[in-house]
Amino acid sequence: MIPISARAASGGRLFGSIGPADVVDAIKSAKGVEVDRKHVVLPDHIKETGTFEVTVELFRDVSTIVTVEVTAAK
């Protein structure tokens, strides 16, 4: 699981959103693996806290699902 901490309101709604670049930074920070942001497939930016499955295309016709947990920053 890849943790991402972001500023959020008390109801879990983020002050902004999590996009592919944020996911890439979190993967590098958590696992030490560099991924091109163009290979992160997000149908829409993440706009609330919770657990989300994000597709990362590793090679042509090869992809994996990465679980991202977005929590409110303290």
N, C-alpha and C positions, 0 to 999 in steps of 0.2 A: 504494500500500500504506500502511495506517495502522499505525504502530508503537505498541505498548503494552508497557510494562515493568512487571513485577510480581514480588514476592518468590516464589521457588520453591525446592523441594528439589532435590537433585542429580539426581534422576530426571526433572525437568521438571514434577512435580506442584506446582500453586500452593498457597500458604498462603492460601486464600480462593478467590475466583472473580472473573471478569470478567463484568459484567452490562451491560445497555443504557446505564446512566448512564456507565459507564467508556468505552464505545464512543463515546458522544456527546462526552465530554471529549477523547478522543483525536482525533476528527475535527476538533473546533474548534481544538485545538492544532496539528495537522499541516496543515490546509487553511484554517483561518479561517472555516469554514462552520458555522453553528448549525443543529442538527437537534434536534427534539423527541424525547426518549427513548421516547415512546410509538410513534414511527415506526420504531424499531429492532426488527427481528424476530429473536429468538434462541430456538431451540427449547429450549435449556437454557443455563445459564451456562457459560462457558468455564472449565475447571478444570485445564488443562495448557498448557505452552508449545507453540507451533507456529503454523501458518498456517491461518486459518479464513475462510470466506466468510460474510458477514453481509448480510442483506437490509435495505435502508433504503427505506421507503415515502415517496416524495417528495410525491405527490398521490394522489387517488383513482385507482386502477387504473394508477398509474405507480410503479414501484419500480426499484431498482438494486442490484447486488451490490457490496459493498465488501470488499476483502481486508484482514483484520486480522492482523498478525504479533505474537504474544505472545512476549516474550523474558524471561528471568530478569534481574531487577534486579541490578546489580553493587554 
